[in-house]
Amino acid sequence: MARMNEEGQWIVLMGLLVAVALFFLALIVNQSALVGQTTAEGVLEFPKNDIRDLRGAILGYVDAYEKYGSDKSKAIHDDIVEISLERKNAVVHFWNETPRDVSERQLHPVTIHYNNGVTEYDETMYY
């Protein structure tokens, strides 16, 4: 047999190696973009402003509880819970505890539980 020309096989083999290398580089770049996106989504999904608004409404509830009594304050409590569920899709529970002596002052502990399916937040604040 005469000598065979194998230069075309080397060209095809090098093209295949370059294609596989590009595929792996694209896969690595795609994964790094996904990791960065999920990290940013985790930061954006924390409902900091929703929790701040809820705390403000609950502090208003504590004021109303002392001012209006138990009948009207029960309606305000139910409104806060229902509005949180309707507007923010968040389950909210909060309750007053008996006043405690903190640094020689009588403060009312208010416990808040917030859960929107992604973030669960518990806090006890003194008012």
N, CA, C and O atoms as a GROMACS GRO file, in nm:
protein
  508
    1MET      N    1   0.084  -0.116   0.000
    1MET     CA    2   0.000   0.000   0.000
    1MET      C    3   0.089   0.123   0.000
    1MET      O    4   0.199   0.126   0.055
    2ALA      N    5   0.036   0.219  -0.061
    2ALA     CA    6   0.108   0.346  -0.066
    2ALA      C    7   0.087   0.421   0.066
    2ALA      O    8  -0.003   0.390   0.144
    3ARG      N    9   0.169   0.515   0.084
    3ARG     CA   10   0.161   0.594   0.206
    3ARG      C   11   0.029   0.670   0.210
    3ARG      O   12  -0.008   0.735   0.113
    4MET      N   13  -0.043   0.662   0.326
    4MET     CA   14  -0.173   0.726   0.339
    4MET      C   15  -0.155   0.868   0.393
    4MET      O   16  -0.065   0.893   0.473
    5ASN      N   17  -0.240   0.957   0.350
    5ASN     CA   18  -0.237   1.095   0.395
    5ASN      C   19  -0.327   1.107   0.519
    5ASN      O   20  -0.449   1.095   0.509
    6GLU      N   21  -0.265   1.130   0.636
    6GLU     CA   22  -0.341   1.135   0.761
    6GLU      C   23  -0.354   1.276   0.816
    6GLU      O   24  -0.395   1.292   0.931
    7GLU      N   25  -0.322   1.379   0.739
    7GLU     CA   26  -0.330   1.516   0.788
    7GLU      C   27  -0.474   1.558   0.815
    7GLU      O   28  -0.498   1.635   0.909
    8GLY      N   29  -0.569   1.511   0.741
    8GLY     CA   30  -0.710   1.545   0.762
    8GLY      C   31  -0.763   1.489   0.893
    8GLY      O   32  -0.847   1.551   0.958
    9GLN      N   33  -0.714   1.373   0.933
    9GLN     CA   34  -0.758   1.316   1.060
    9GLN      C   35  -0.712   1.401   1.178
    9GLN      O   36  -0.785   1.417   1.276
   10TRP      N   37  -0.590   1.457   1.170
   10TRP     CA   38  -0.541   1.544   1.277
   10TRP      C   39  -0.624   1.672   1.287
   10TRP      O   40  -0.651   1.720   1.397
   11ILE      N   41  -0.664   1.724   1.176
   11ILE     CA   42  -0.746   1.846   1.176
   11ILE      C   43  -0.881   1.819   1.241
   11ILE      O   44  -0.928   1.899   1.322
   12VAL      N   45  -0.943   1.707   1.207
   12VAL     CA   46  -1.072   1.670   1.265
   12VAL      C   47  -1.056   1.644   1.414
   12VAL      O   48  -1.141   1.686   1.493
   13LEU      N   49  -0.950   1.574   1.456
   13LEU     CA   50  -0.926   1.546   1.597
   13LEU      C   51  -0.904   1.674   1.676
   13LEU      O   52  -0.958   1.687   1.786
   14MET      N   53  -0.828   1.770   1.625
   14MET     CA   54  -0.806   1.897   1.694
   14MET      C   55  -0.936   1.977   1.701
   14MET      O   56  -0.962   2.043   1.802
   15GLY      N   57  -1.016   1.973   1.599
   15GLY     CA   58  -1.146   2.042   1.602
   15GLY      C   59  -1.236   1.984   1.709
   15GLY      O   60  -1.307   2.057   1.778
   16LEU      N   61  -1.234   1.851   1.723
   16LEU     CA   62  -1.314   1.785   1.825
   16LEU      C   63  -1.266   1.825   1.964
   16LEU      O   64  -1.348   1.852   2.052
   17LEU      N   65  -1.136   1.830   1.987
   17LEU     CA   66  -1.083   1.870   2.117
   17LEU      C   67  -1.119   2.015   2.150
   17LEU      O   68  -1.152   2.046   2.264
   18VAL      N   69  -1.112   2.103   2.052
   18VAL     CA   70  -1.150   2.243   2.074
   18VAL      C   71  -1.298   2.253   2.107
   18VAL      O   72  -1.335   2.331   2.195
   19ALA      N   73  -1.384   2.177   2.041
   19ALA     CA   74  -1.527   2.180   2.068
   19ALA      C   75  -1.558   2.130   2.208
   19ALA      O   76  -1.642   2.188   2.277
   20VAL      N   77  -1.491   2.024   2.252
   20VAL     CA   78  -1.512   1.972   2.387
   20VAL      C   79  -1.464   2.073   2.490
   20VAL      O   80  -1.531   2.093   2.592
   21ALA      N   81  -1.352   2.137   2.467
   21ALA     CA   82  -1.301   2.238   2.559
   21ALA      C   83  -1.397   2.356   2.570
   21ALA      O   84  -1.423   2.405   2.680
   22LEU      N   85  -1.451   2.401   2.456
   22LEU     CA   86  -1.548   2.510   2.459
   22LEU      C   87  -1.676   2.470   2.534
   22LEU      O   88  -1.735   2.551   2.604
   23PHE      N   89  -1.717   2.344   2.519
   23PHE     CA   90  -1.836   2.295   2.590
   23PHE      C   91  -1.815   2.301   2.740
   23PHE      O   92  -1.902   2.347   2.813
   24PHE      N   93  -1.699   2.255   2.788
   24PHE     CA   94  -1.672   2.259   2.932
   24PHE      C   95  -1.659   2.402   2.984
   24PHE      O   96  -1.705   2.431   3.094
   25LEU      N   97  -1.598   2.491   2.907
   25LEU     CA   98  -1.590   2.631   2.948
   25LEU      C   99  -1.729   2.694   2.958
   25LEU      O  100  -1.758   2.768   3.051
   26ALA      N  101  -1.814   2.664   2.861
   26ALA     CA  102  -1.951   2.717   2.865
   26ALA      C  103  -2.026   2.662   2.986
   26ALA      O  104  -2.103   2.735   3.048
   27LEU      N  105  -2.005   2.536   3.019
   27LEU     CA  106  -2.070   2.476   3.135
   27LEU      C  107  -2.023   2.544   3.265
   27LEU      O  108  -2.105   2.571   3.353
   28ILE      N  109  -1.894   2.570   3.277
   28ILE     CA  110  -1.841   2.636   3.396
   28ILE      C  111  -1.895   2.778   3.408
   28ILE      O  112  -1.934   2.820   3.517
   29VAL      N  113  -1.898   2.853   3.299
   29VAL     CA  114  -1.949   2.990   3.302
   29VAL      C  115  -2.097   2.990   3.338
   29VAL      O  116  -2.142   3.075   3.414
   30ASN      N  117  -2.172   2.895   3.284
   30ASN     CA  118  -2.315   2.886   3.315
   30ASN      C  119  -2.338   2.857   3.462
   30ASN      O  120  -2.425   2.918   3.523
   31GLN      N  121  -2.261   2.767   3.521
   31GLN     CA  122  -2.277   2.734   3.662
   31GLN      C  123  -2.238   2.852   3.752
   31GLN      O  124  -2.304   2.876   3.853
   32SER      N  125  -2.134   2.924   3.716
   32SER     CA  126  -2.096   3.040   3.799
   32SER      C  127  -2.202   3.149   3.792
   32SER      O  128  -2.224   3.218   3.891
   33ALA      N  129  -2.266   3.165   3.679
   33ALA     CA  130  -2.374   3.264   3.668
   33ALA      C  131  -2.492   3.222   3.754
   33ALA      O  132  -2.556   3.306   3.817
   34LEU      N  133  -2.523   3.092   3.758
   34LEU     CA  134  -2.634   3.045   3.841
   34LEU      C  135  -2.605   3.064   3.989
   34LEU      O  136  -2.694   3.102   4.065
   35VAL      N  137  -2.484   3.037   4.031
   35VAL     CA  138  -2.449   3.053   4.172
   35VAL      C  139  -2.459   3.200   4.211
   35VAL      O  140  -2.511   3.231   4.318
   36GLY      N  141  -2.411   3.289   4.128
   36GLY     CA  142  -2.422   3.431   4.157
   36GLY      C  143  -2.566   3.476   4.159
   36GLY      O  144  -2.603   3.560   4.242
   37GLN      N  145  -2.648   3.423   4.071
   37GLN     CA  146  -2.790   3.462   4.067
   37GLN      C  147  -2.862   3.415   4.192
   37GLN      O  148  -2.939   3.492   4.251
   38THR      N  149  -2.841   3.291   4.235
   38THR     CA  150  -2.911   3.242   4.353
   38THR      C  151  -2.866   3.314   4.479
   38THR      O  152  -2.945   3.332   4.571
   39THR      N  153  -2.740   3.355   4.485
   39THR     CA  154  -2.693   3.432   4.600
   39THR      C  155  -2.762   3.567   4.604
   39THR      O  156  -2.806   3.611   4.710
   40ALA      N  157  -2.772   3.632   4.491
   40ALA     CA  158  -2.840   3.762   4.485
   40ALA      C  159  -2.988   3.747   4.515
   40ALA      O  160  -3.046   3.832   4.582
   41GLU      N  161  -3.050   3.640   4.468
   41GLU     CA  162  -3.192   3.618   4.497
   41GLU      C  163  -3.214   3.598   4.646
   41GLU      O  164  -3.314   3.644   4.700
   42GLY      N  165  -3.122   3.528   4.713
   42GLY     CA  166  -3.136   3.507   4.856
   42GLY      C  167  -3.134   3.638   4.933
   42GLY      O  168  -3.207   3.654   5.030
   43VAL      N  169  -3.051   3.731   4.890
   43VAL     CA  170  -3.046   3.860   4.955
   43VAL      C  171  -3.172   3.940   4.925
   43VAL      O  172  -3.227   4.005   5.014
   44LEU      N  173  -3.218   3.935   4.801
   44LEU     CA  174  -3.336   4.011   4.763
   44LEU      C  175  -3.464   3.955   4.821
   44LEU      O  176  -3.560   4.029   4.842
   45GLU      N  177  -3.469   3.826   4.848
   45GLU     CA  178  -3.592   3.765   4.898
   45GLU      C  179  -3.614   3.787   5.046
   45GLU      O  180  -3.724   3.762   5.095
   46PHE      N  181  -3.514   3.834   5.120
   46PHE     CA  182  -3.535   3.859   5.262
   46PHE      C  183  -3.624   3.981   5.277
   46PHE      O  184  -3.588   4.090   5.231
   47PRO      N  185  -3.740   3.966   5.341
   47PRO     CA  186  -3.840   4.073   5.342
   47PRO      C  187  -3.816   4.174   5.455
   47PRO      O  188  -3.899   4.188   5.545
   48LYS      N  189  -3.703   4.244   5.450
   48LYS     CA  190  -3.668   4.335   5.558
   48LYS      C  191  -3.771   4.447   5.573
   48LYS      O  192  -3.813   4.479   5.684
   49ASN      N  193  -3.813   4.506   5.463
   49ASN     CA  194  -3.910   4.615   5.471
   49ASN      C  195  -4.046   4.565   5.516
   49ASN      O  196  -4.117   4.635   5.588
   50ASP      N  197  -4.084   4.445   5.475
   50ASP     CA  198  -4.211   4.388   5.520
   50ASP      C  199  -4.211   4.368   5.671
   50ASP      O  200  -4.311   4.394   5.738
   51ILE      N  201  -4.100   4.321   5.724
   51ILE     CA  202  -4.090   4.298   5.869
   51ILE      C  203  -4.090   4.432   5.943
   51ILE      O  204  -4.150   4.443   6.050
   52ARG      N  205  -4.023   4.533   5.888
   52ARG     CA  206  -4.025   4.665   5.951
   52ARG      C  207  -4.167   4.722   5.953
   52ARG      O  208  -4.210   4.776   6.055
   53ASP      N  209  -4.239   4.710   5.842
   53ASP     CA  210  -4.377   4.757   5.838
   53ASP      C  211  -4.464   4.682   5.938
   53ASP      O  212  -4.549   4.741   6.004
   54LEU      N  213  -4.443   4.553   5.946
   54LEU     CA  214  -4.520   4.472   6.041
   54LEU      C  215  -4.491   4.514   6.185
   54LEU      O  216  -4.583   4.525   6.266
   55ARG      N  217  -4.366   4.539   6.217
   55ARG     CA  218  -4.332   4.584   6.352
   55ARG      C  219  -4.400   4.716   6.384
   55ARG      O  220  -4.450   4.735   6.495
   56GLY      N  221  -4.403   4.808   6.288
   56GLY     CA  222  -4.470   4.936   6.310
   56GLY      C  223  -4.619   4.918   6.335
   56GLY      O  224  -4.676   4.983   6.423
   57ALA      N  225  -4.682   4.829   6.259
   57ALA     CA  226  -4.825   4.803   6.279
   57ALA      C  227  -4.850   4.738   6.414
   57ALA      O  228  -4.950   4.768   6.481
   58ILE      N  229  -4.762   4.651   6.456
   58ILE     CA  230  -4.780   4.583   6.584
   58ILE      C  231  -4.758   4.681   6.700
   58ILE      O  232  -4.828   4.673   6.801
   59LEU      N  233  -4.664   4.773   6.686
   59LEU     CA  234  -4.648   4.874   6.790
   59LEU      C  235  -4.772   4.962   6.799
   59LEU      O  236  -4.812   5.003   6.908
   60GLY      N  237  -4.832   4.992   6.685
   60GLY     CA  238  -4.960   5.063   6.687
   60GLY      C  239  -5.069   4.981   6.754
   60GLY      O  240  -5.156   5.036   6.822
   61TYR      N  241  -5.065   4.851   6.735
   61TYR     CA  242  -5.161   4.762   6.800
   61TYR      C  243  -5.144   4.766   6.952
   61TYR      O  244  -5.243   4.768   7.025
   62VAL      N  245  -5.021   4.768   6.999
   62VAL     CA  246  -4.997   4.772   7.143
   62VAL      C  247  -5.052   4.903   7.201
   62VAL      O  248  -5.111   4.904   7.309
   63ASP      N  249  -5.031   5.014   7.129
   63ASP     CA  250  -5.089   5.141   7.174
   63ASP      C  251  -5.241   5.134   7.177
   63ASP      O  252  -5.304   5.182   7.271
   64ALA      N  253  -5.300   5.074   7.075
   64ALA     CA  254  -5.446   5.064   7.068
   64ALA      C  255  -5.499   4.971   7.177
   64ALA      O  256  -5.608   4.992   7.230
   65TYR      N  257  -5.423   4.871   7.211
   65TYR     CA  258  -5.466   4.778   7.315
   65TYR      C  259  -5.481   4.850   7.448
   65TYR      O  260  -5.576   4.827   7.523
   66GLU      N  261  -5.385   4.937   7.477
   66GLU     CA  262  -5.393   5.012   7.602
   66GLU      C  263  -5.500   5.120   7.596
   66GLU      O  264  -5.563   5.151   7.697
   67LYS      N  265  -5.522   5.178   7.478
   67LYS     CA  266  -5.616   5.289   7.466
   67LYS      C  267  -5.761   5.243   7.453
   67LYS      O  268  -5.849   5.297   7.521
   68TYR      N  269  -5.788   5.143   7.366
   68TYR     CA  270  -5.925   5.105   7.333
   68TYR      C  271  -5.980   4.989   7.414
   68TYR      O  272  -6.101   4.976   7.428
   69GLY      N  273  -5.896   4.906   7.466
   69GLY     CA  274  -5.946   4.790   7.539
   69GLY      C  275  -5.941   4.666   7.452
   69GLY      O  276  -5.890   4.668   7.340
   70SER      N  277  -5.994   4.557   7.504
   70SER     CA  278  -5.974   4.428   7.439
   70SER      C  279  -6.064   4.406   7.317
   70SER      O  280  -6.023   4.334   7.225
   71ASP      N  281  -6.183   4.465   7.311
   71ASP     CA  282  -6.273   4.441   7.197
   71ASP      C  283  -6.218   4.500   7.068
   71ASP      O  284  -6.204   4.429   6.968
   72LYS      N  285  -6.186   4.628   7.071
   72LYS     CA  286  -6.135   4.693   6.951
   72LYS      C  287  -5.995   4.642   6.917
   72LYS      O  288  -5.961   4.629   6.799
   73SER      N  289  -5.914   4.613   7.017
   73SER     CA  290  -5.778   4.566   6.990
   73SER      C  291  -5.780   4.426   6.928
   73SER      O  292  -5.690   4.393   6.850
   74LYS      N  293  -5.878   4.344   6.960
   74LYS     CA  294  -5.891   4.212   6.896
   74LYS      C  295  -5.919   4.228   6.747
   74LYS      O  296  -5.866   4.153   6.665
   75ALA      N  297  -6.002   4.327   6.712
   75ALA     CA  298  -6.030   4.353   6.571
   75ALA      C  299  -5.904   4.401   6.500
   75ALA      O  300  -5.879   4.362   6.385
   76ILE      N  301  -5.824   4.486   6.566
   76ILE     CA  302  -5.699   4.534   6.505
   76ILE      C  303  -5.602   4.418   6.487
   76ILE      O  304  -5.536   4.408   6.384
   77HIS      N  305  -5.592   4.332   6.586
   77HIS     CA  306  -5.505   4.214   6.578
   77HIS      C  307  -5.545   4.127   6.458
   77HIS      O  308  -5.459   4.087   6.380
   78ASP      N  309  -5.674   4.100   6.445
   78ASP     CA  310  -5.721   4.018   6.332
   78ASP      C  311  -5.695   4.086   6.199
   78ASP      O  312  -5.662   4.019   6.101
   79ASP      N  313  -5.709   4.218   6.192
   79ASP     CA  314  -5.682   4.291   6.069
   79ASP      C  315  -5.535   4.280   6.028
   79ASP      O  316  -5.505   4.259   5.911
   80ILE      N  317  -5.445   4.293   6.124
   80ILE     CA  318  -5.301   4.283   6.093
   80ILE      C  319  -5.268   4.145   6.038
   80ILE      O  320  -5.194   4.132   5.940
   81VAL      N  321  -5.323   4.041   6.101
   81VAL     CA  322  -5.295   3.904   6.056
   81VAL      C  323  -5.352   3.881   5.916
   81VAL      O  324  -5.285   3.823   5.831
   82GLU      N  325  -5.475   3.925   5.892
   82GLU     CA  326  -5.539   3.903   5.761
   82GLU      C  327  -5.473   3.984   5.650
   82GLU      O  328  -5.456   3.934   5.539
   83ILE      N  329  -5.436   4.108   5.680
   83ILE     CA  330  -5.371   4.192   5.578
   83ILE      C  331  -5.234   4.135   5.542
   83ILE      O  332  -5.195   4.137   5.425
   84SER      N  333  -5.160   4.086   5.640
   84SER     CA  334  -5.029   4.025   5.611
   84SER      C  335  -5.044   3.903   5.521
   84SER      O  336  -4.964   3.882   5.430
   85LEU      N  337  -5.146   3.825   5.547
   85LEU     CA  338  -5.167   3.706   5.464
   85LEU      C  339  -5.214   3.743   5.324
   85LEU      O  340  -5.171   3.682   5.226
   86GLU      N  341  -5.300   3.842   5.314
   86GLU     CA  342  -5.355   3.881   5.184
   86GLU      C  343  -5.254   3.953   5.096
   86GLU      O  344  -5.238   3.919   4.979
   87ARG      N  345  -5.185   4.052   5.152
   87ARG     CA  346  -5.096   4.135   5.070
   87ARG      C  347  -4.956   4.078   5.054
   87ARG      O  348  -4.897   4.090   4.947
   88LYS      N  349  -4.904   4.016   5.158
   88LYS     CA  350  -4.765   3.971   5.156
   88LYS      C  351  -4.751   3.819   5.153
   88LYS      O  352  -4.639   3.768   5.146
   89ASN      N  353  -4.862   3.747   5.157
   89ASN     CA  354  -4.859   3.601   5.162
   89ASN      C  355  -4.773   3.551   5.278
   89ASN      O  356  -4.695   3.457   5.264
   90ALA      N  357  -4.788   3.616   5.391
   90ALA     CA  358  -4.707   3.582   5.508
   90ALA      C  359  -4.799   3.548   5.625
   90ALA      O  360  -4.897   3.617   5.652
   91VAL      N  361  -4.766   3.440   5.692
   91VAL     CA  362  -4.839   3.400   5.812
   91VAL      C  363  -4.774   3.472   5.929
   91VAL      O  364  -4.654   3.459   5.953
   92VAL      N  365  -4.855   3.546   6.002
   92VAL     CA  366  -4.805   3.628   6.112
   92VAL      C  367  -4.881   3.591   6.239
   92VAL      O  368  -5.004   3.584   6.239
   93HIS      N  369  -4.807   3.568   6.346
   93HIS     CA  370  -4.865   3.549   6.479
   93HIS      C  371  -4.790   3.643   6.572
   93HIS      O  372  -4.668   3.653   6.566
   94PHE      N  373  -4.863   3.711   6.657
   94PHE     CA  374  -4.799   3.793   6.759
   94PHE      C  375  -4.889   3.800   6.881
   94PHE      O  376  -5.011   3.788   6.871
   95TRP      N  377  -4.826   3.820   6.995
   95TRP     CA  378  -4.901   3.825   7.119
   95TRP      C  379  -4.825   3.905   7.222
   95TRP      O  380  -4.702   3.915   7.220
   96ASN      N  381  -4.903   3.962   7.313
   96ASN     CA  382  -4.847   4.035   7.428
   96ASN      C  383  -4.823   3.938   7.541
   96ASN      O  384  -4.895   3.839   7.557
   97GLU      N  385  -4.723   3.968   7.618
   97GLU     CA  386  -4.699   3.892   7.740
   97GLU      C  387  -4.717   3.986   7.858
   97GLU      O  388  -4.736   4.106   7.840
   98THR      N  389  -4.710   3.932   7.976
   98THR     CA  390  -4.727   4.017   8.094
   98THR      C  391  -4.608   4.112   8.105
   98THR      O  392  -4.495   4.074   8.072
   99PRO      N  393  -4.632   4.234   8.152
   99PRO     CA  394  -4.522   4.332   8.163
   99PRO      C  395  -4.411   4.280   8.256
   99PRO      O  396  -4.438   4.213   8.356
  100ARG      N  397  -4.288   4.315   8.221
  100ARG     CA  398  -4.172   4.273   8.299
  100ARG      C  399  -4.094   4.395   8.343
  100ARG      O  400  -4.099   4.501   8.281
  101ASP      N  401  -4.021   4.378   8.450
  101ASP     CA  402  -3.935   4.484   8.500
  101ASP      C  403  -3.799   4.472   8.430
  101ASP      O  404  -3.724   4.378   8.455
  102VAL      N  405  -3.769   4.569   8.343
  102VAL     CA  406  -3.642   4.572   8.272
  102VAL      C  407  -3.576   4.705   8.304
  102VAL      O  408  -3.625   4.811   8.266
  103SER      N  409  -3.464   4.700   8.374
  103SER     CA  410  -3.390   4.819   8.416
  103SER      C  411  -3.480   4.916   8.491
  103SER      O  412  -3.479   5.037   8.465
  104GLU      N  413  -3.557   4.862   8.583
  104GLU     CA  414  -3.647   4.938   8.668
  104GLU      C  415  -3.756   5.010   8.590
  104GLU      O  416  -3.806   5.114   8.633
  105ARG      N  417  -3.793   4.954   8.476
  105ARG     CA  418  -3.905   5.006   8.397
  105ARG      C  419  -3.996   4.890   8.362
  105ARG      O  420  -3.949   4.779   8.338
  106GLN      N  421  -4.124   4.914   8.359
  106GLN     CA  422  -4.221   4.812   8.321
  106GLN      C  423  -4.235   4.812   8.168
  106GLN      O  424  -4.288   4.907   8.111
  107LEU      N  425  -4.189   4.709   8.105
  107LEU     CA  426  -4.197   4.698   7.959
  107LEU      C  427  -4.282   4.577   7.922
  107LEU      O  428  -4.283   4.475   7.990
  108HIS      N  429  -4.356   4.593   7.810
  108HIS     CA  430  -4.441   4.486   7.759
  108HIS      C  431  -4.365   4.406   7.654
  108HIS      O  432  -4.330   4.462   7.550
  109PRO      N  433  -4.337   4.279   7.677
  109PRO     CA  434  -4.276   4.198   7.571
  109PRO      C  435  -4.381   4.160   7.468
  109PRO      O  436  -4.490   4.112   7.502
  110VAL      N  437  -4.349   4.180   7.342
  110VAL     CA  438  -4.436   4.144   7.232
  110VAL      C  439  -4.357   4.045   7.145
  110VAL      O  440  -4.249   4.077   7.096
  111THR      N  441  -4.412   3.926   7.127
  111THR     CA  442  -4.346   3.822   7.047
  111THR      C  443  -4.408   3.820   6.909
  111THR      O  444  -4.530   3.817   6.895
  112ILE      N  445  -4.323   3.820   6.806
  112ILE     CA  446  -4.367   3.820   6.667
  112ILE      C  447  -4.313   3.696   6.598
  112ILE      O  448  -4.196   3.662   6.612
  113HIS      N  449  -4.400   3.628   6.525
  113HIS     CA  450  -4.359   3.517   6.439
  113HIS      C  451  -4.404   3.551   6.298
  113HIS      O  452  -4.522   3.577   6.274
  114TYR      N  453  -4.309   3.550   6.202
  114TYR     CA  454  -4.334   3.585   6.062
  114TYR      C  455  -4.283   3.470   5.975
  114TYR      O  456  -4.170   3.426   5.992
  115ASN      N  457  -4.366   3.423   5.883
  115ASN     CA  458  -4.325   3.316   5.792
  115ASN      C  459  -4.393   3.339   5.659
  115ASN      O  460  -4.516   3.338   5.651
  116ASN      N  461  -4.314   3.360   5.552
  116ASN     CA  462  -4.371   3.377   5.419
  116ASN      C  463  -4.339   3.260   5.326
  116ASN      O  464  -4.352   3.272   5.205
  117GLY      N  465  -4.299   3.148   5.382
  117GLY     CA  466  -4.268   3.031   5.302
  117GLY      C  467  -4.121   3.021   5.266
  117GLY      O  468  -4.070   2.911   5.243
  118VAL      N  469  -4.052   3.133   5.261
  118VAL     CA  470  -3.909   3.136   5.232
  118VAL      C  471  -3.831   3.177   5.356
  118VAL      O  472  -3.729   3.119   5.390
  119THR      N  473  -3.882   3.279   5.423
  119THR     CA  474  -3.815   3.335   5.540
  119THR      C  475  -3.900   3.314   5.663
  119THR      O  476  -4.020   3.341   5.663
  120GLU      N  477  -3.837   3.265   5.768
  120GLU     CA  478  -3.904   3.252   5.896
  120GLU      C  479  -3.831   3.342   5.995
  120GLU      O  480  -3.709   3.334   6.009
  121TYR      N  481  -3.907   3.426   6.062
  121TYR     CA  482  -3.848   3.528   6.148
  121TYR      C  483  -3.922   3.529   6.281
  121TYR      O  484  -4.045   3.537   6.283
  122ASP      N  485  -3.850   3.522   6.392
  122ASP     CA  486  -3.906   3.529   6.526
  122ASP      C  487  -3.834   3.639   6.603
  122ASP      O  488  -3.712   3.654   6.594
  123GLU      N  489  -3.913   3.717   6.678
  123GLU     CA  490  -3.855   3.826   6.754
  123GLU      C  491  -3.939   3.851   6.878
  123GLU      O  492  -4.061   3.837   6.876
  124THR      N  493  -3.873   3.887   6.985
  124THR     CA  494  -3.940   3.937   7.105
  124THR      C  495  -3.888   4.077   7.129
  124THR      O  496  -3.770   4.097   7.158
  125MET      N  497  -3.977   4.174   7.117
  125MET     CA  498  -3.938   4.313   7.140
  125MET      C  499  -4.009   4.365   7.264
  125MET      O  500  -4.117   4.317   7.301
  126TYR      N  501  -3.949   4.462   7.327
  126TYR     CA  502  -4.004   4.520   7.449
  126TYR      C  503  -4.053   4.660   7.420
  126TYR      O  504  -3.981   4.742   7.361
  127TYR      N  505  -4.178   4.687   7.462
  127TYR     CA  506  -4.239   4.815   7.434
  127TYR      C  507  -4.294   4.874   7.560
  127TYR      O  508  -4.350   4.984   7.558
   0.00000   0.00000   0.00000
